[in-house]
Amino acid sequence: MRMVMFPIKFVFYYVLGLIGILAVSIAPEVFKEKGMYNLIGYLEGFIKFIFVFLDGENWSYSYKGVTVDFLDMLWGPYVYSLQVILGALGIGLVLAFILAIITVFLPRPLTSLLKKVLNLLETVPDLMFAFMLQLMIVYVFKHFGVELMNFTEFREEKVFLAPMITLSIIPMISFFRILLFIMEEELLKPHIEFAQSKGMSKSRILFAHVMKNISPSLFYHGKLIIWGTLSSLFIIETIFNMKGITYYVVHDFRPMVIAISLIMIYTPFFFIYQGVYLWIDHGSGEDHSKYKRDKTKWNEWKIWGFLSVVRRLWWQHMHNGKFAVGFSVIFGMIVTSFLYSILKEEPVKHINFMQNDEGRIISAPPHKPFGEMILGSDFFGYSILDQLIVGAKYTLLFALIVASMRVVGGFYLGIVYHFHLKEARKNWLDRIVDSIHFLPLSLIAYLLLRPVLWGFPVLGWDHSMFERLVYEAVVLTILVLPLTTVLIGNELKILGRQDFVLSAKLLGGNNKHLLWTHLFPHLAPRLFIIWGQQFIQTLLILVHLGLFHLFLGGTIIKGGLLPDPPKSGTFEWSGLISSTKDSLMTGKYWIVIAPLIAFMVAIIAMQLIVQGVKEIQQTKVGVLVSNKPIKKKHSVVKNNTYKPALDDLKLIHQHTFKG
């Protein structure tokens, strides 16, 4: 029976993924032609496109006015992109293994220092790593005459090593965190203690037992890392001037090209992960944390209880130093931005040309720092400092709103997932949502947002500023909402297995009582952590979109014989990111360094908030977060239950694959 059901389920889930890809592929064209509110028009276009897609004669690519067979044109770039991403994942995994093994044998102070360095590296956007590597290669060649590696594609000469190294940094950090956590967790298990009692060395235990046992967990966690790497591939191929698969998607923006390109990216990772999942799935037993349905209606799951508990927890967390500092930085930047825009007569100073007393021009845009403008100006002559201050409210508030929509929406949908779905339907939903991890998030966001955000004000915008902001927020929320729903639903499921919850259930507590009285107080800190992670992810997506001139609220395009570069109408931070390559390659470092530092400060502040929440949660459950032993009046506590990696693991990875 299993041999029969395996291919049926596999094909079924694959077809569902294809349907989702086709639905995304037609969105840019339909939104442009019929508007983004025309649901009937969208459904009609989707049905028509399915028949067009199934006709193999339509599988063609238009390149420089010539129509060629799609696979003949794109198979080479596809293999090129696949080689780069697989190489990057391989480099990241190998380096993570080496670092994790070394770290296990290091003293705790050195381990703590290494984690802090990795925390700092995580705040640096991937595009900055790419440009720094390019600048280092150019510097070494100029001063020593040694070309370390090719750093940009030129004609038929492809570039491999530089993009692989750049793309491997974030996977290396993520793999290292997960490896260190599951290795230290495995070292605490009874069978490891038994091996130690037999006199086995730590290195033998590590390689003979730990590595073998952690392999399945590492495989499951790797899915999220692949998702992030696929999103970064879109950026890296642009920076290194690579003609990979994403290059051709952007240059032929037809639904057919988008659909087939996304299917090519999606297919190999789907086959690997879903094949393994379905093969080892022997059928899930009944979830004992599942509750009987009661008469609690959907409108009784009120949001006020959610908000009141979150507000109370926020006040309690303000007593933690890290949380208070991180919150104060973000709140202070937003308040300062509003006051600056209201109180200053000219919020963003603009100077075209600077002249001396004799009327001679002494400076043209971009103006250098420490003159009339402390941080200098951009290529249009607008003060960078003023733009950062004025744009902070748009950038940070937008990221906070999107993160909140993802978490609150995921929480309430997670309630439906946990309380009202049968176990078989949960497994189906898990497998369907897993497919989202095999599509590059940044590329999907670009495809959906470009028709609405790219505008020509001379001809008039199709949508108002408010509509564009709402549309962008909704798109960035919906793309991740299924993942947060399943994640939070599984968190509820795991908490529901605790003895105190099962006891309350046996005493007759209904779903509403169990949720707000027993489950939510334990879930709320984890929601804080997920919220912080979603905030950081939203900022990074804004950085990626900014590189492609898709700015928050819309991109202003001016025509003419000498058109200006695209610019943002709100002065939000990603508008300055678009000039990154020109700024670094021409020596105008101040234009891009300042906004990147602003992004890093915001990310570090949110990391402090997340770290503060983790420390408070660990204190509640009895995990020590300080290296100092707790002294009592007549004795010293010797049983230190601190786990070095536990406080640094991102909980978004911890329960995604359980249940």
C-alpha positions as CSV (number, residue, x, y, z in Angstrom):
1,M,0.0,0.0,0.0
2,R,2.8,2.4,0.9
3,M,4.5,1.8,-2.5
4,V,1.3,2.8,-4.2
5,M,0.5,5.9,-2.0
6,F,4.1,7.3,-2.2
7,P,4.0,8.2,-5.9
8,I,0.4,9.4,-5.7
9,K,1.2,11.8,-2.8
10,F,4.4,12.9,-4.4
11,V,2.7,13.9,-7.7
12,F,-0.2,15.4,-5.9
13,Y,2.0,17.8,-3.8
14,Y,4.2,18.6,-6.8
15,V,1.1,19.6,-8.9
16,L,-0.1,21.8,-6.0
17,G,3.2,23.5,-6.1
18,L,3.0,24.0,-9.8
19,I,-0.5,25.5,-9.5
20,G,0.9,28.0,-6.9
21,I,3.8,28.9,-9.3
22,L,1.4,29.5,-12.2
23,A,-0.8,31.7,-10.0
24,V,2.2,33.9,-9.1
25,S,3.5,34.0,-12.6
26,I,0.4,35.7,-14.1
27,A,0.1,38.3,-11.3
28,P,2.4,41.0,-12.8
29,E,0.7,40.9,-16.2
30,V,-2.9,40.8,-14.8
31,F,-2.2,43.6,-12.3
32,K,-0.8,45.8,-15.0
33,E,-3.7,45.1,-17.5
34,K,-6.8,44.6,-15.3
35,G,-5.8,46.2,-12.0
36,M,-5.0,44.6,-8.7
37,Y,-8.6,44.6,-7.4
38,N,-10.1,42.7,-10.3
39,L,-10.4,39.2,-8.8
40,I,-12.7,37.9,-11.6
41,G,-10.2,39.2,-14.2
42,Y,-7.4,37.4,-12.3
43,L,-9.2,34.1,-12.2
44,E,-10.0,34.4,-15.9
45,G,-6.4,35.1,-16.7
46,F,-5.3,32.2,-14.5
47,I,-7.6,29.7,-16.3
48,K,-6.5,30.9,-19.7
49,F,-2.8,30.7,-18.8
50,I,-3.2,27.1,-17.6
51,F,-4.2,26.1,-21.2
52,V,-1.5,28.3,-22.7
53,F,1.1,26.7,-20.4
54,L,0.0,23.1,-21.3
55,D,0.6,23.8,-25.0
56,G,4.3,23.1,-25.5
57,E,4.4,25.3,-28.6
58,N,4.2,28.4,-26.4
59,W,7.4,27.5,-24.5
60,S,9.6,30.1,-26.2
61,Y,11.9,32.9,-25.0
62,S,12.3,36.3,-26.6
63,Y,15.9,37.4,-26.6
64,K,17.0,40.6,-28.5
65,G,14.0,40.4,-30.7
66,V,14.6,36.7,-31.6
67,T,12.3,33.9,-30.4
68,V,14.1,30.7,-29.4
69,D,13.2,27.5,-27.7
70,F,12.9,28.0,-24.0
71,L,14.9,25.1,-22.8
72,D,17.7,25.7,-25.4
73,M,18.0,29.2,-24.1
74,L,17.7,28.7,-20.4
75,W,19.1,25.3,-19.6
76,G,22.7,26.6,-19.5
77,P,21.9,29.6,-17.2
78,Y,19.9,27.3,-15.0
79,V,22.7,24.8,-14.6
80,Y,25.0,27.8,-13.9
81,S,22.8,29.1,-11.1
82,L,22.4,25.6,-9.7
83,Q,26.1,25.1,-9.6
84,V,26.7,28.3,-7.7
85,I,24.0,27.7,-5.1
86,L,24.9,24.1,-4.5
87,G,28.6,25.1,-4.2
88,A,27.7,27.9,-1.8
89,L,25.6,25.5,0.4
90,G,28.4,23.0,0.3
91,I,31.1,25.5,1.4
92,G,28.8,26.9,4.1
93,L,28.0,23.4,5.5
94,V,31.7,22.3,5.5
95,L,32.8,25.5,7.3
96,A,29.9,25.2,9.7
97,F,30.9,21.6,10.6
98,I,34.6,22.7,11.2
99,L,33.6,25.6,13.3
100,A,31.0,23.6,15.3
101,I,33.5,20.8,16.1
102,I,36.2,23.3,17.1
103,T,33.7,25.2,19.3
104,V,32.6,22.1,21.2
105,F,36.2,21.8,22.5
106,L,36.6,25.5,23.2
107,P,36.3,27.1,26.6
108,R,33.0,28.9,27.2
109,P,34.4,32.5,27.0
110,L,35.8,31.8,23.5
111,T,32.5,30.2,22.5
112,S,30.7,33.3,23.7
113,L,33.0,35.6,21.8
114,L,32.5,33.6,18.6
115,K,28.8,33.8,18.9
116,K,29.0,37.6,19.3
117,V,31.1,37.9,16.1
118,L,28.5,35.8,14.2
119,N,25.7,38.0,15.6
120,L,27.5,41.0,14.1
121,L,28.0,39.3,10.8
122,E,24.3,38.5,10.6
123,T,23.4,42.2,10.6
124,V,25.4,42.9,7.4
125,P,23.3,42.5,4.3
126,D,24.5,39.9,1.8
127,L,25.0,42.5,-0.9
128,M,27.6,44.3,1.3
129,F,29.6,41.1,1.6
130,A,29.6,40.9,-2.2
131,F,30.8,44.4,-2.8
132,M,33.4,44.1,0.0
133,L,34.8,41.0,-1.7
134,Q,34.9,42.8,-5.1
135,L,36.7,45.8,-3.6
136,M,39.2,43.5,-1.8
137,I,40.0,41.7,-5.1
138,V,40.5,45.1,-6.9
139,Y,42.7,46.4,-4.1
140,V,45.0,43.3,-4.0
141,F,45.3,43.4,-7.8
142,K,46.2,47.1,-7.8
143,H,48.8,46.9,-5.1
144,F,50.3,43.5,-5.5
145,G,49.5,42.6,-9.1
146,V,47.8,39.4,-8.0
147,E,44.3,38.6,-9.3
148,L,42.7,36.4,-6.5
149,M,39.7,35.4,-8.6
150,N,37.3,36.7,-11.2
151,F,34.7,38.9,-9.6
152,T,32.4,39.7,-12.5
153,E,31.2,37.9,-15.5
154,F,32.7,39.2,-18.8
155,R,31.4,38.0,-22.2
156,E,31.6,34.2,-22.1
157,E,33.8,33.9,-19.1
158,K,31.7,32.8,-16.1
159,V,32.5,33.6,-12.5
160,F,32.0,30.9,-9.9
161,L,34.2,31.2,-6.8
162,A,33.4,34.8,-5.8
163,P,29.6,34.4,-5.8
164,M,29.9,31.0,-4.1
165,I,32.0,32.5,-1.3
166,T,29.6,35.4,-0.8
167,L,26.5,33.3,-1.0
168,S,28.0,30.8,1.5
169,I,28.4,33.2,4.4
170,I,24.8,33.4,5.7
171,P,24.3,29.6,5.2
172,M,27.5,29.0,7.1
173,I,26.3,31.1,10.1
174,S,22.9,29.4,10.1
175,F,24.3,25.9,9.8
176,F,26.8,26.6,12.5
177,R,24.1,27.8,14.9
178,I,21.9,24.7,14.3
179,L,24.8,22.3,14.4
180,L,26.1,23.7,17.7
181,F,22.6,23.6,19.3
182,I,21.7,20.0,18.3
183,M,25.3,18.8,19.1
184,E,25.2,20.2,22.6
185,E,21.6,18.9,23.0
186,E,22.8,15.4,21.9
187,L,25.7,15.5,24.3
188,L,23.3,15.8,27.2
189,K,21.4,12.6,26.4
190,P,21.7,9.4,28.5
191,H,23.4,7.3,25.9
192,I,26.2,9.8,25.6
193,E,26.7,9.7,29.4
194,F,26.8,5.9,29.1
195,A,29.5,6.1,26.5
196,Q,31.5,8.5,28.7
197,S,31.2,6.1,31.6
198,K,32.8,3.4,29.4
199,G,35.9,5.7,29.0
200,M,35.3,6.8,25.4
201,S,37.0,10.1,24.5
202,K,35.0,13.2,23.6
203,S,36.2,13.2,20.1
204,R,35.3,9.6,19.5
205,I,31.8,10.2,21.0
206,L,31.4,13.2,18.8
207,F,32.3,11.5,15.5
208,A,31.0,8.0,16.2
209,H,27.6,8.8,17.9
210,V,26.7,12.5,17.8
211,M,27.3,13.2,14.1
212,K,25.2,10.1,13.1
213,N,22.3,11.1,15.4
214,I,22.1,14.7,14.4
215,S,22.1,14.1,10.6
216,P,18.2,13.9,10.3
217,S,17.7,17.0,12.3
218,L,20.2,18.9,10.3
219,F,18.6,17.8,7.0
220,Y,15.2,19.1,8.2
221,H,16.6,22.4,9.3
222,G,18.5,22.9,6.1
223,K,15.2,23.6,4.3
224,L,14.9,27.1,5.8
225,I,18.6,27.8,5.1
226,I,18.0,26.8,1.4
227,W,15.1,29.2,1.3
228,G,17.2,32.1,2.5
229,T,20.0,31.2,0.1
230,L,17.6,31.0,-2.9
231,S,16.4,34.6,-2.1
232,S,20.0,35.8,-1.9
233,L,20.9,34.2,-5.3
234,F,18.7,36.8,-7.0
235,I,20.8,39.5,-5.5
236,I,24.2,37.9,-5.9
237,E,23.7,37.2,-9.6
238,T,22.9,40.9,-10.2
239,I,25.9,42.1,-8.2
240,F,28.4,39.8,-10.0
241,N,26.8,40.5,-13.4
242,M,26.0,36.8,-13.7
243,K,23.7,35.7,-16.5
244,G,22.0,33.0,-14.5
245,I,18.4,32.0,-14.5
246,T,17.2,35.1,-12.6
247,Y,18.8,37.4,-15.1
248,Y,16.6,36.0,-17.9
249,V,13.5,36.1,-15.7
250,V,13.9,39.9,-15.3
251,H,14.7,40.6,-18.9
252,D,11.7,38.7,-20.3
253,F,8.9,39.5,-17.9
254,R,6.2,37.3,-19.6
255,P,4.2,34.9,-17.4
256,M,5.5,31.9,-19.4
257,V,9.1,32.8,-18.7
258,I,8.4,33.4,-15.0
259,A,6.5,30.1,-14.6
260,I,9.0,27.8,-16.3
261,S,12.0,29.5,-14.5
262,L,10.4,29.2,-11.1
263,I,9.5,25.6,-11.8
264,M,13.1,24.8,-12.8
265,I,14.3,26.4,-9.5
266,Y,11.6,24.6,-7.5
267,T,11.8,21.1,-8.8
268,P,15.2,19.8,-7.6
269,F,14.8,20.9,-4.0
270,F,11.2,19.6,-4.0
271,F,12.3,16.2,-5.2
272,I,15.0,15.9,-2.5
273,Y,13.0,17.1,0.5
274,Q,9.5,16.0,-0.3
275,G,10.8,12.6,-1.5
276,V,12.5,12.0,1.8
277,Y,9.5,13.3,3.9
278,L,7.0,11.1,2.1
279,W,9.3,8.0,2.1
280,I,10.0,8.1,5.9
281,D,6.4,9.1,6.8
282,H,4.8,6.0,8.2
283,G,1.7,7.8,9.0
284,S,1.3,10.1,12.0
285,G,-0.6,8.8,15.0
286,E,-3.4,10.7,16.6
287,D,-2.2,13.9,18.3
288,H,-3.0,13.6,22.0
289,S,-2.8,17.3,22.4
290,K,-5.8,17.8,20.0
291,Y,-8.9,18.9,21.8
292,K,-12.5,18.1,21.2
293,R,-14.4,20.7,19.3
294,D,-16.6,22.8,21.5
295,K,-19.1,25.6,20.8
296,T,-16.5,28.3,20.8
297,K,-17.2,30.4,17.7
298,W,-14.5,32.1,15.5
299,N,-15.5,35.5,16.7
300,E,-14.9,34.6,20.3
301,W,-11.2,34.3,19.7
302,K,-10.9,38.1,20.4
303,I,-7.7,40.0,19.7
304,W,-8.1,42.0,22.9
305,G,-6.9,39.2,25.0
306,F,-3.9,38.8,22.8
307,L,-3.0,42.5,23.0
308,S,-3.5,42.9,26.7
309,V,-1.2,40.0,27.5
310,V,1.4,41.3,25.0
311,R,1.2,44.7,26.6
312,R,1.7,43.3,30.1
313,L,4.6,41.1,28.9
314,W,6.2,44.1,27.2
315,W,6.2,46.1,30.5
316,Q,7.7,43.2,32.3
317,H,10.4,42.8,29.7
318,M,11.4,46.4,29.9
319,H,13.2,45.5,33.2
320,N,15.7,43.4,31.1
321,G,18.6,45.6,30.0
322,K,19.0,44.2,26.5
323,F,15.3,44.4,25.7
324,A,15.1,47.9,27.1
325,V,18.1,49.1,25.0
326,G,16.9,47.5,21.8
327,F,13.3,48.8,22.2
328,S,14.6,52.3,23.2
329,V,16.8,52.5,20.0
330,I,14.0,51.6,17.6
331,F,11.3,53.7,19.4
332,G,13.7,56.6,19.7
333,M,14.5,56.6,15.9
334,I,10.8,56.5,15.0
335,V,9.9,59.4,17.4
336,T,12.9,61.5,16.3
337,S,11.9,61.0,12.6
338,F,8.3,62.3,13.3
339,L,9.5,65.3,15.3
340,Y,12.2,66.1,12.8
341,S,9.7,66.1,9.9
342,I,7.2,68.2,11.8
343,L,9.5,70.8,13.4
344,K,12.1,71.4,10.7
345,E,11.0,73.8,7.9
346,E,13.1,71.9,5.3
347,P,13.3,68.3,6.5
348,V,15.6,67.2,3.7
349,K,18.2,69.7,2.7
350,H,18.9,69.9,-1.1
351,I,21.9,71.6,-2.7
352,N,22.7,71.3,-6.4
353,F,25.9,73.2,-6.5
354,M,28.0,74.7,-3.8
355,Q,29.7,78.0,-4.6
356,N,32.4,80.1,-2.9
357,D,32.2,83.8,-2.3
358,E,33.5,84.5,-5.8
359,G,30.6,82.5,-7.3
360,R,32.8,79.6,-8.5
361,I,31.4,76.1,-8.2
362,I,33.4,74.2,-5.6
363,S,31.2,71.1,-5.3
364,A,28.6,69.2,-7.3
365,P,26.5,66.3,-6.2
366,P,27.3,64.0,-4.6
367,H,28.8,66.3,-2.0
368,K,31.4,64.9,0.4
369,P,30.7,64.6,4.1
370,F,31.7,67.1,6.8
371,G,30.9,70.2,4.7
372,E,27.5,71.7,4.5
373,M,26.1,68.2,5.0
374,I,27.6,66.1,7.8
375,L,27.1,62.8,6.0
376,G,27.4,64.2,2.6
377,S,24.7,64.0,-0.1
378,D,23.5,61.5,-2.7
379,F,23.8,61.8,-6.5
380,F,20.7,64.2,-6.5
381,G,22.2,66.6,-3.9
382,Y,19.9,65.5,-1.0
383,S,21.4,65.3,2.5
384,I,22.0,61.7,3.5
385,L,21.6,62.4,7.2
386,D,18.3,64.2,6.6
387,Q,17.1,61.3,4.5
388,L,18.0,58.7,7.1
389,I,16.2,60.7,9.8
390,V,13.0,61.4,7.8
391,G,12.9,57.9,6.2
392,A,13.3,56.1,9.6
393,K,9.6,56.3,10.3
394,Y,8.6,54.8,6.9
395,T,11.2,52.0,7.0
396,L,10.9,51.0,10.6
397,L,7.2,51.3,11.0
398,F,6.6,49.4,7.8
399,A,8.8,46.6,9.0
400,L,7.1,46.5,12.4
401,I,3.6,46.5,10.7
402,V,4.5,43.7,8.3
403,A,6.1,41.6,11.2
404,S,3.0,42.2,13.4
405,M,0.7,41.2,10.6
406,R,2.6,38.0,10.0
407,V,2.7,37.1,13.7
408,V,-0.9,38.1,14.6
409,G,-2.3,36.5,11.4
410,G,-0.2,33.4,12.0
411,F,-1.4,33.2,15.6
412,Y,-5.1,33.2,14.8
413,L,-4.7,30.9,11.8
414,G,-2.5,28.8,14.0
415,I,-5.5,28.5,16.4
416,V,-7.6,27.1,13.5
417,Y,-4.7,24.8,12.5
418,H,-4.3,23.4,16.0
419,F,-7.8,23.2,17.3
420,H,-9.9,22.5,14.2
421,L,-7.8,20.5,11.8
422,K,-7.5,16.7,11.9
423,E,-4.0,15.3,11.9
424,A,-4.1,14.1,8.3
425,R,-5.1,17.6,7.1
426,K,-2.3,19.1,9.2
427,N,0.2,16.9,7.5
428,W,-1.1,17.8,4.1
429,L,-0.9,21.5,5.0
430,D,2.7,21.1,6.3
431,R,3.8,19.5,3.1
432,I,2.1,22.2,1.0
433,V,3.6,25.0,3.0
434,D,7.0,23.3,2.8
435,S,7.0,23.8,-0.9
436,I,7.2,27.6,-0.3
437,H,10.8,27.1,1.0
438,F,11.9,26.1,-2.5
439,L,11.0,29.4,-4.1
440,P,13.2,32.5,-3.8
441,L,11.3,35.0,-1.6
442,S,13.0,38.1,-2.9
443,L,12.4,37.2,-6.5
444,I,8.7,36.4,-5.9
445,A,8.3,39.8,-4.1
446,Y,10.0,41.6,-7.0
447,L,7.6,39.9,-9.5
448,L,4.5,40.8,-7.5
449,L,5.5,44.4,-6.5
450,R,7.1,45.7,-9.7
451,P,3.8,46.3,-11.7
452,V,2.4,48.4,-8.8
453,L,5.5,50.2,-7.4
454,W,7.2,51.1,-10.8
455,G,5.6,54.3,-11.9
456,F,5.8,57.3,-14.2
457,P,4.4,60.4,-12.3
458,V,4.3,62.4,-15.5
459,L,1.6,60.0,-16.8
460,G,0.1,59.6,-13.3
461,W,0.2,56.8,-10.8
462,D,-2.4,54.0,-11.2
463,H,-2.7,53.8,-7.4
464,S,-2.3,56.3,-4.6
465,M,0.6,56.3,-2.1
466,F,-1.6,54.7,0.6
467,E,-2.7,51.9,-1.8
468,R,0.9,51.2,-2.8
469,L,2.0,50.9,0.8
470,V,-0.9,48.7,1.8
471,Y,-0.4,46.5,-1.3
472,E,3.3,46.0,-0.5
473,A,2.6,45.3,3.2
474,V,-0.1,42.7,2.2
475,V,2.2,41.0,-0.4
476,L,5.1,40.7,2.0
477,T,2.8,39.4,4.7
478,I,1.0,36.8,2.6
479,L,4.2,35.4,1.2
480,V,5.3,34.4,4.7
481,L,1.9,34.0,6.5
482,P,1.5,30.2,5.7
483,L,4.9,29.5,7.2
484,T,4.2,31.5,10.5
485,T,0.8,29.8,10.6
486,V,2.3,26.3,10.6
487,L,5.1,27.3,12.9
488,I,2.8,28.8,15.6
489,G,0.3,25.9,15.1
490,N,3.1,23.4,15.9
491,E,4.2,25.5,18.9
492,L,0.6,25.2,20.2
493,K,0.7,21.5,19.5
494,I,4.0,21.0,21.5
495,L,2.7,23.1,24.4
496,G,-0.5,21.2,24.4
497,R,1.4,18.0,25.2
498,Q,2.5,19.4,28.6
499,D,1.1,17.7,31.6
500,F,-0.5,20.8,33.1
501,V,-2.4,21.4,29.8
502,L,-3.6,17.8,29.6
503,S,-4.8,18.0,33.2
504,A,-6.8,21.2,32.5
505,K,-8.3,19.4,29.5
506,L,-9.4,16.5,31.7
507,L,-10.9,18.9,34.2
508,G,-13.3,20.1,31.4
509,G,-11.6,23.2,30.2
510,N,-12.8,24.3,26.7
511,N,-10.6,25.5,23.9
512,K,-10.9,29.2,24.7
513,H,-10.0,28.6,28.4
514,L,-7.1,26.3,27.5
515,L,-5.7,28.8,25.0
516,W,-5.8,32.0,27.1
517,T,-5.2,30.6,30.5
518,H,-2.6,27.9,29.8
519,L,-1.2,28.0,26.3
520,F,-0.8,31.7,25.5
521,P,1.3,32.8,28.6
522,H,3.9,30.2,27.5
523,L,3.5,31.0,23.8
524,A,3.7,34.8,24.1
525,P,7.5,35.0,24.6
526,R,8.0,32.8,21.5
527,L,5.7,35.1,19.5
528,F,8.0,38.0,20.6
529,I,11.0,36.1,19.2
530,I,9.2,35.2,15.9
531,W,8.1,38.8,15.6
532,G,11.7,40.1,16.0
533,Q,12.9,37.6,13.3
534,Q,10.2,38.7,10.9
535,F,11.1,42.4,11.5
536,I,14.7,41.6,10.5
537,Q,13.7,39.6,7.5
538,T,11.4,42.4,6.3
539,L,14.3,44.9,6.5
540,L,16.5,42.6,4.5
541,I,13.8,42.2,1.8
542,L,13.6,46.0,1.6
543,V,17.4,46.1,1.0
544,H,17.1,43.5,-1.8
545,L,14.2,45.3,-3.4
546,G,16.1,48.6,-3.1
547,L,19.0,47.2,-5.2
548,F,16.4,46.7,-8.0
549,H,15.0,50.2,-7.6
550,L,11.7,49.0,-6.0
551,F,11.3,51.5,-3.2
552,L,8.8,51.6,-0.3
553,G,5.7,53.4,-1.5
554,G,6.8,53.5,-5.2
555,T,9.7,54.3,-7.5
556,I,9.7,57.6,-9.3
557,I,10.9,57.3,-12.9
558,K,11.6,60.4,-15.0
559,G,11.9,60.2,-18.8
560,G,13.6,62.5,-21.3
561,L,16.9,62.6,-23.2
562,L,18.9,62.5,-19.9
563,P,16.6,60.7,-17.4
564,D,17.5,60.8,-13.7
565,P,18.1,57.5,-11.9
566,P,15.0,56.0,-10.2
567,K,14.4,57.5,-6.8
568,S,12.2,57.1,-3.8
569,G,9.4,59.5,-3.0
570,T,9.4,58.8,0.8
571,F,13.2,59.0,1.4
572,E,13.0,55.5,3.0
573,W,16.3,53.8,3.6
574,S,16.3,51.3,0.7
575,G,16.2,54.3,-1.7
576,L,19.8,54.9,-0.9
577,I,20.7,51.2,-1.4
578,S,20.0,51.4,-5.1
579,S,23.2,53.3,-5.7
580,T,25.4,50.8,-3.9
581,K,27.3,49.5,-6.8
582,D,28.0,53.0,-8.4
583,S,28.9,54.4,-5.0
584,L,31.5,51.8,-4.1
585,M,33.0,51.5,-7.5
586,T,33.4,55.3,-7.9
587,G,34.8,55.8,-4.4
588,K,31.6,57.6,-3.1
589,Y,31.5,55.3,-0.1
590,W,29.5,57.7,2.1
591,I,26.4,57.3,0.0
592,V,25.9,53.7,0.9
593,I,27.8,53.2,4.1
594,A,25.5,55.4,6.1
595,P,22.2,53.6,5.1
596,L,23.8,50.2,5.6
597,I,24.9,51.2,9.1
598,A,21.3,52.4,9.8
599,F,20.0,49.1,8.7
600,M,22.6,47.3,10.9
601,V,21.7,49.4,13.9
602,A,18.0,48.6,13.5
603,I,18.8,44.9,13.2
604,I,21.2,44.9,16.2
605,A,18.5,46.6,18.2
606,M,16.0,44.0,17.3
607,Q,18.5,41.2,18.1
608,L,18.9,42.7,21.6
609,I,15.1,42.6,22.0
610,V,15.0,39.0,20.9
611,Q,17.9,38.1,23.2
612,G,16.2,39.9,26.1
613,V,13.1,37.8,25.6
614,K,15.1,34.6,25.4
615,E,16.9,35.4,28.7
616,I,13.6,36.1,30.5
617,Q,12.0,33.0,29.1
618,Q,15.0,30.9,30.1
619,T,15.0,32.3,33.6
620,K,11.3,31.3,34.0
621,V,12.0,27.7,33.0
622,G,15.1,27.4,35.2
623,V,17.9,27.9,32.7
624,L,20.8,30.0,33.9
625,V,21.8,32.8,31.5
626,S,24.8,34.0,33.4
627,N,28.1,32.2,33.6
628,K,28.3,33.1,37.3
629,P,27.1,30.5,39.7
630,I,24.2,31.3,42.0
631,K,25.3,31.5,45.6
632,K,23.0,30.6,48.5
633,K,23.5,31.3,52.1
634,H,25.3,28.1,53.0
635,S,25.9,26.4,49.7
636,V,26.7,26.9,46.1
637,V,24.5,25.6,43.4
638,K,26.7,23.1,41.4
639,N,24.1,21.8,39.0
640,N,24.3,24.4,36.2
641,T,21.8,23.6,33.6
642,Y,23.0,26.3,31.2
643,K,23.2,25.1,27.6
644,P,25.6,27.4,25.7
645,A,23.8,27.3,22.3
646,L,20.3,27.3,23.6
647,D,20.0,31.0,24.0
648,D,21.3,31.7,20.5
649,L,19.2,29.2,18.6
650,K,16.5,30.9,16.6
651,L,13.3,29.3,17.7
652,I,11.8,29.6,14.3
653,H,13.9,26.6,13.4
654,Q,13.1,24.6,16.5
655,H,9.6,23.3,15.9
656,T,9.0,23.8,12.2
657,F,9.5,20.2,11.3
658,K,7.8,18.5,14.4
659,G,4.3,17.2,14.4
